[in-house]
Amino acid sequence: MPEHDLLIEGMTCAACAARVEKALNTVDGVSATVSLATERAHVDAPEGMDGADLVEVVRRAGYGAAPAGEAPVDAGDSATSASAALRRRLVWAAVLTVPVMALSMAPPLQFPGWQWVSLVLATPVVWWCGWTFHMGAWAALRHRSASMDTLISLGSAVAWGWSLAAMLFLGAGEIGMTMHMSLLPSDSAGAELYFEVAAGIVTLVLLGRYLEARARRSAGEAIRALMALAPDAAIVVRDGAEVDVPAADVLVGEEVVVRPGGRVPVDGEVVEGASAVDRALLTGESVPVEVGPGDPVEGGALNAGGRIVVRATRVGSETAVHRVAALVRAAQAGKAPVQRLADRVAGVFVPVVILIALGTLVGWLATGNPAGEAMTAAVAVLVISCPCALGLATPAALMVGTGRGAQLGILIRGPEVLEGTRRVTAAVLDKTGTLTEGVMRVARLAPAPGWDGNDVLALAGAAEAGSEHPIGRAITEAARYPSRPLPGATAFRATAGVGVTAEVAGQVVEVVRSGDLDGALADARDRALADGLTVVAVRVDGRPAGIIAVGDVVRPEAARAIAMLRDLGLRPVMLTGDAEEPARAVAASVGIDEVVSGVLPEGKERAVRDLQAAGEVVAMAGDGVNDAPALVRADLGIAMGTGTDVASEAADITLVTPDPRAIADAIRLSRRTLRTIRGNLVWAFGYNVAAIPLAVMGLLNPLIAAAAMGLSSIFVVTNSLRLRGFRPAR
């Protein structure tokens, strides 16, 4: 089913987002989610329906829309422009409102005719600075609905209109009239003016929106910084010459030159040169990684060393940096189950508030209270009830949490994943590629008496230089040093199942299966075999020179990763297709007691199912195609960054970094984000539940209500911004 992303304009509260989402979902075959914080809609539409059709649906609902295009995140220009316009209105509103409030609150300043000056100053605040509120309310009314704009428009317009009527018909416009300011409704029987309330409501709400817009922009900084890694230009080798072209024009298979200090514009493989690349902002790795011919590099990585030439394997929106941003954007657009309840409440909240305000007005008048007091209480109900905080509770925390995760190489697919991390009780980990490096490396070297270990390794590496066997490649790789090249080898001969023989520096060097050994070499061989390593013997001119133990080396961070999982209260279990003896050796070295060995892909899936049947909520971490069934079966699937695309597609969380400690970090970050969401929602619901009765009873001045409403939204966003301080527990 085709997917579309739309930029939505004109949404001011959760009710607006719910209305746009409802309008899109009423179209046959369409499934849409709308995020107030990102101001985007993510839509799954049937074949034949394009973005223009969806834009028209949104426009008929009373909001602006435009296709987001292929860019994973919004450009900052429009947001900056909107923020500047908001700031301009706020400044004018503040300049005009301050003298109005001073005149209304301080009787000594009330010179003859002060009320007419207040009218002149308050009118542009209400009808020009607050024009967006009135337009939003009118648009909602035309579509037979209501929004936060409706509440602000009604509150400010009623306060301004009542004040004008009081001046014209109730004697409040008489020269010499004075008035005092009270935080509670006064008992002046109708002669009170509320210009300071009308202007103050608009100014305080504009201030809240401006601060909220700045905070929301800060919440998206992580993704904007990530996208800034992708360079706009590339140097491509064409017809033997280096040509500067836009990065978007690079084709798969072309060779791209990356100079020192430049960023890699494509995903690819190094074909020439050697360097160190800094991937910190993409994977969270703090140390640059050495790369040479045959090594992969990601778009956005910084070339911190020498000149390299990279053959492009993925370009444009298919590069790692774009795919990471797209995954994060999709997660931010989704809704956690707890947010869907909030959206349903917000959808009916505004109409209910208007009814409560009308009921308050009628109730106060029916009980014989002055009209001024009744109007004040009704306006306070309208203003205090705006559901801004409710609409921002989840998306603000999601924006910051997923953005911070992207900075650390942790990609959370959607908000539903957060609910899963809270309940996890067992962590099942694949061995190869997750707890180990996934490639054969020299693990141990034991020279015979009279031999130097480096000399033994150099001779064996030279003899194995012509071998394609993984063991031979591991030995040759370990023997190579930039400062000491390997000696040349001749008369190379490989015997299947036995080993290789070659002449090196005038000596016959054999690297073969460890057979008849005695003494210290035999003891070293037996210890290595007991630890699950593969052992070969090195013979020079027929005499033993030493043994080399090769294996899939345990990652140095693995033991700490298991300890971190235990600290989270999780039960670690290792799954592997290896035999039991080497599997248990690896498990013991990292601190895992439970091992399921010798299992095929269906066996891994069955092991996860057995744990679930025993009452465990399972998180599964793996990196290979053979892990995909278990990742899907698990309650929470985690794909390691060194793994296959199949594993990533099957997972709920993808780790760009291969560091297994990121598994615990991902669970910690997800749980903390979920706690933040729940805290935001408790505040938003609790705020309205507590504030509305106070306003109905006349215990809140509308000006105080406007300030409290704005502060509630700012609290929710700033509380979410605390997630930016999340640090890996290393």
Helices and strands as residue ranges (DSSP letters): E 3-9, H 14-25, E 31-35, E 40-44, H 51-60, E 64-67, H 76-105, G 107-109, H 114-124, I 125-129, H 131-142, H 148-169, H 195-219, H 221-227, E 233-238, E 241-246, G 247-249, E 255-258, E 267-272, E 275-278, H 280-283, E 289-291, E 296-297, E 302-303, E 308-314, G 316-318, H 320-333, H 337-366, H 371-384, H 388-407, E 410-412, H 415-423, E 426-430, I 431-435, E 436-447, H 453-464, H 470-479, E 489-495, E 499-504, E 507-513, H 519-530, E 534-540, E 543-554, H 558-567, E 571-575, H 580-590, E 594-596, H 601-613, E 618-622, G 625-627, H 628-633, E 636-639, H 645-650, E 653-655, H 661-696, H 702-721, G 722-725
